[in-house]
Amino acid sequence: MTSLARLSLNLITVDHWSLPEAVERCAAAGIATVAPWRHQLDASSARRIEAAGLAVSSLCRGGFFTAPGADDDNRRAVEQAAELGAPVLVLVCGPPEGGDLRAARATIAAGIERLLPFAADHGVRLGIEPLHPMMVGERSAIVTLGEALALARTFDDPHAGVVVDAYHVFWDPRLEDELAAAGGLVAGYHVSDWLVPTTSLLAGRGLMGDGIIDLPRLQALVDATGYDGPVEVEVINPALARMPPAELLADIKARFA
């Protein structure tokens, strides 16, 4: 059983709510930590979250280093994370332009290296999140946990780490070995479930217990790395909008425990 004190609601799960609604409902439900996305923020967000007594586990997302203007956008993302008190900025690293994976990976590494001093100055850790290989063409050329860990290690900087997302890494036959060697590098952990059949590769995720991921085992592997921080429930699925808010949050809490 995972302590409910570690539960953080990644707010993409309830993206059909406004941020003020999400903050108010989480506070009422006893969910003390949230993880907003940048598109949900406005000038009052940090103040609103603090006033509700909530903590922030991360901000999503920075990255997309292969896109024009990435450096400026990522510095702004770091500033937003610092304004929120978010200790981690999640990096979705960006796809290969023109299909050149080697060039994309070099561009990503160089972009993170440039961003690291700025992040360190703001007290924000960069969490490199490997995405499932199915997303390589649209979202990230970093597709395995081993690849993300190797990249983080090249910087030898405590402000560089990885985010382990169960949905993206559970399939990897090297997962146990990679986590066994990941001590000190895990900056965040996200949970959802892989539904069968999967109706949408991006937005067909399930609530914990509805799919095929062995989440208790994966939780134990992540905990064994020394990571004892928030566990973000990140379930991207528009079907959740049909559930009454209080019922949805109660169900998330029960499944998390």
C-alpha positions as CSV (number, residue, x, y, z in Angstrom):
1,M,0.0,0.0,0.0
2,T,1.3,3.5,-0.9
3,S,0.7,6.3,1.6
4,L,-1.9,8.8,0.4
5,A,0.4,11.5,1.6
6,R,2.5,10.8,-1.6
7,L,-0.5,11.2,-3.9
8,S,-0.2,14.1,-6.4
9,L,-2.8,14.7,-9.0
10,N,-1.3,15.6,-12.3
11,L,-3.9,18.1,-13.6
12,I,-3.9,16.9,-17.2
13,T,-6.1,14.1,-15.6
14,V,-8.8,16.7,-15.1
15,D,-7.9,19.1,-17.9
16,H,-11.7,19.4,-18.5
17,W,-11.7,21.4,-15.2
18,S,-10.4,24.9,-14.8
19,L,-7.3,25.3,-12.6
20,P,-9.4,27.1,-9.9
21,E,-11.9,24.2,-10.0
22,A,-9.1,21.6,-9.7
23,V,-7.4,23.4,-6.8
24,E,-10.7,23.8,-4.9
25,R,-11.8,20.2,-5.5
26,C,-8.4,18.6,-4.6
27,A,-8.2,20.6,-1.4
28,A,-11.8,19.5,-0.5
29,A,-10.9,15.9,-1.3
30,G,-7.8,15.9,0.9
31,I,-5.4,15.7,-2.1
32,A,-2.6,17.9,-0.9
33,T,-0.3,18.0,-4.0
34,V,-0.9,18.8,-7.6
35,A,1.1,19.0,-10.8
36,P,-0.2,21.6,-13.3
37,W,0.6,21.9,-17.0
38,R,1.7,25.2,-18.4
39,H,-1.3,25.8,-20.6
40,Q,-3.5,25.7,-17.4
41,L,-1.6,28.6,-15.7
42,D,-2.4,32.3,-15.4
43,A,-1.0,35.1,-13.4
44,S,-2.9,34.1,-10.3
45,S,-2.2,30.3,-10.3
46,A,0.7,30.3,-7.9
47,R,-1.1,32.5,-5.4
48,R,-4.3,30.4,-5.7
49,I,-2.5,27.1,-5.2
50,E,-0.6,28.4,-2.2
51,A,-3.8,29.9,-0.7
52,A,-5.5,26.5,-0.9
53,G,-2.6,25.0,1.1
54,L,-1.5,22.7,-1.8
55,A,2.0,21.8,-2.8
56,V,3.2,21.4,-6.4
57,S,5.2,18.3,-7.3
58,S,6.2,19.3,-10.9
59,L,5.3,21.5,-13.8
60,C,4.7,19.9,-17.3
61,R,6.2,20.6,-19.7
62,G,9.4,21.9,-21.0
63,G,11.6,20.4,-23.7
64,F,10.8,20.1,-27.4
65,F,14.5,21.1,-27.9
66,T,14.3,20.4,-31.7
67,A,11.7,23.1,-32.2
68,P,12.5,26.7,-33.1
69,G,12.7,29.0,-30.1
70,A,13.1,26.2,-27.7
71,D,15.7,27.9,-25.5
72,D,13.5,30.9,-24.8
73,D,10.5,28.8,-24.1
74,N,12.4,26.5,-21.8
75,R,13.8,29.4,-19.8
76,R,10.2,30.7,-19.4
77,A,9.1,27.2,-18.3
78,V,11.8,27.2,-15.6
79,E,10.7,30.6,-14.4
80,Q,7.1,29.3,-14.2
81,A,8.2,26.3,-12.2
82,A,10.1,28.5,-9.8
83,E,7.1,30.8,-9.4
84,L,4.9,27.8,-8.5
85,G,7.4,26.3,-6.1
86,A,7.6,23.2,-8.4
87,P,10.9,21.4,-7.7
88,V,10.8,19.6,-11.1
89,L,10.2,20.7,-14.7
90,V,9.2,17.7,-16.7
91,L,11.0,17.6,-20.1
92,V,9.3,16.0,-23.1
93,C,12.4,16.2,-25.3
94,G,11.0,16.6,-28.8
95,P,10.8,14.6,-32.0
96,P,13.4,14.2,-34.8
97,E,13.1,16.8,-37.5
98,G,13.3,15.1,-40.9
99,G,13.6,11.7,-39.2
100,D,17.2,12.1,-38.1
101,L,17.2,10.5,-34.7
102,R,20.9,10.9,-34.1
103,A,20.7,14.7,-34.8
104,A,17.7,15.0,-32.6
105,R,19.4,13.3,-29.7
106,A,22.4,15.5,-30.1
107,T,20.2,18.6,-30.2
108,I,18.3,17.5,-27.1
109,A,21.5,16.9,-25.1
110,A,22.9,20.3,-26.1
111,G,19.6,22.0,-25.2
112,I,19.5,20.5,-21.7
113,E,23.1,21.4,-21.2
114,R,22.4,25.0,-22.0
115,L,19.3,25.1,-19.8
116,L,20.9,23.4,-16.7
117,P,22.7,26.5,-15.3
118,F,19.5,28.5,-15.6
119,A,17.5,25.8,-13.9
120,A,20.0,25.5,-11.1
121,D,19.9,29.2,-10.5
122,H,16.1,29.0,-10.1
123,G,16.3,25.9,-7.9
124,V,14.5,23.7,-10.4
125,R,15.5,20.2,-11.4
126,L,15.1,19.1,-15.0
127,G,13.3,15.7,-15.2
128,I,14.0,14.0,-18.5
129,E,10.9,11.8,-19.3
130,P,11.3,9.0,-21.8
131,L,8.2,8.4,-23.8
132,H,6.9,5.2,-25.2
133,P,8.5,4.5,-28.7
134,M,5.1,5.0,-30.3
135,M,5.5,8.7,-29.7
136,V,9.0,9.1,-31.2
137,G,7.7,10.8,-34.4
138,E,5.6,13.4,-32.6
139,R,6.9,14.0,-29.1
140,S,10.3,12.5,-28.1
141,A,13.4,11.0,-29.5
142,I,14.2,9.8,-26.0
143,V,12.2,6.5,-25.7
144,T,13.7,4.3,-23.1
145,L,14.6,4.7,-19.4
146,G,18.1,3.6,-20.1
147,E,18.5,6.3,-22.7
148,A,17.2,9.0,-20.4
149,L,19.4,7.8,-17.5
150,A,22.5,7.8,-19.7
151,L,21.7,11.3,-20.8
152,A,21.1,12.6,-17.3
153,R,24.4,11.0,-16.2
154,T,26.4,12.9,-18.9
155,F,25.7,16.2,-17.1
156,D,26.9,15.0,-13.6
157,D,24.6,17.7,-12.1
158,P,22.1,17.2,-9.3
159,H,19.7,19.4,-11.3
160,A,19.4,16.7,-14.0
161,G,17.3,13.6,-13.4
162,V,14.6,11.4,-15.0
163,V,10.9,11.1,-14.6
164,V,9.6,7.5,-14.6
165,D,6.2,7.2,-16.2
166,A,4.6,3.8,-15.8
167,Y,2.6,4.1,-19.0
168,H,5.8,4.8,-21.0
169,V,8.3,2.4,-19.5
170,F,6.5,-0.7,-18.2
171,W,7.0,-2.7,-21.3
172,D,10.8,-2.4,-21.3
173,P,12.6,-5.8,-20.6
174,R,15.6,-3.8,-19.1
175,L,13.4,-1.8,-16.8
176,E,14.4,-3.6,-13.6
177,D,18.1,-3.4,-14.3
178,E,17.9,0.2,-15.3
179,L,16.0,1.2,-12.1
180,A,18.4,-0.9,-10.0
181,A,21.2,1.4,-11.2
182,A,19.2,4.7,-11.0
183,G,19.9,5.7,-7.4
184,G,19.6,9.4,-7.0
185,L,18.5,10.1,-10.5
186,V,14.7,9.6,-10.2
187,A,13.1,13.1,-10.0
188,G,9.5,12.0,-10.4
189,Y,7.2,9.1,-10.9
190,H,3.8,9.0,-12.8
191,V,1.2,6.3,-12.7
192,S,-1.7,5.3,-14.9
193,D,-2.6,2.0,-16.6
194,W,-2.3,0.5,-20.1
195,L,-5.8,-0.5,-21.3
196,V,-6.5,-3.5,-23.5
197,P,-7.6,-2.6,-26.1
198,T,-5.9,0.8,-26.3
199,T,-8.3,3.1,-28.1
200,S,-5.9,6.1,-28.3
201,L,-2.1,5.9,-27.9
202,L,-2.0,9.3,-26.2
203,A,-5.4,9.7,-24.6
204,G,-6.5,6.1,-24.0
205,R,-4.9,5.6,-20.6
206,G,-6.6,3.9,-17.7
207,L,-7.0,4.4,-14.0
208,M,-4.8,2.3,-11.9
209,G,-6.0,-1.3,-11.8
210,D,-7.9,-1.2,-15.1
211,G,-5.0,-2.4,-17.3
212,I,-2.0,-4.7,-17.6
213,I,0.8,-2.7,-15.8
214,D,2.1,-4.4,-12.6
215,L,2.0,-1.1,-10.7
216,P,2.8,-2.5,-7.2
217,R,6.0,-4.1,-8.6
218,L,7.0,-0.9,-10.4
219,Q,6.3,1.2,-7.3
220,A,8.7,-1.1,-5.4
221,L,11.4,-0.8,-8.0
222,V,11.1,3.0,-8.0
223,D,11.1,3.2,-4.2
224,A,14.3,1.0,-4.2
225,T,16.1,3.8,-6.1
226,G,15.7,6.0,-3.0
227,Y,12.9,8.1,-4.5
228,D,10.4,8.9,-1.8
229,G,8.7,11.9,-3.3
230,P,5.3,12.5,-4.7
231,V,3.6,9.9,-7.0
232,E,1.6,11.7,-9.7
233,V,-1.6,10.2,-11.0
234,E,-1.5,11.2,-14.7
235,V,-4.4,9.6,-16.6
236,I,-5.0,11.2,-20.0
237,N,-8.5,10.0,-21.1
238,P,-11.4,12.2,-22.1
239,A,-13.8,9.6,-20.7
240,L,-13.0,10.8,-17.2
241,A,-14.9,14.0,-17.9
242,R,-18.1,12.0,-17.6
243,M,-17.5,11.2,-13.9
244,P,-18.8,13.5,-11.2
245,P,-15.8,15.4,-9.8
246,A,-16.1,14.1,-6.2
247,E,-16.6,10.6,-7.4
248,L,-13.6,10.8,-9.7
249,L,-11.3,12.0,-6.9
250,A,-12.5,9.5,-4.4
251,D,-11.9,6.7,-7.0
252,I,-8.4,8.0,-7.7
253,K,-7.6,8.0,-4.0
254,A,-8.9,4.5,-3.5
255,R,-7.0,3.1,-6.4
256,F,-3.8,4.9,-5.4
257,A,-3.9,3.3,-2.0
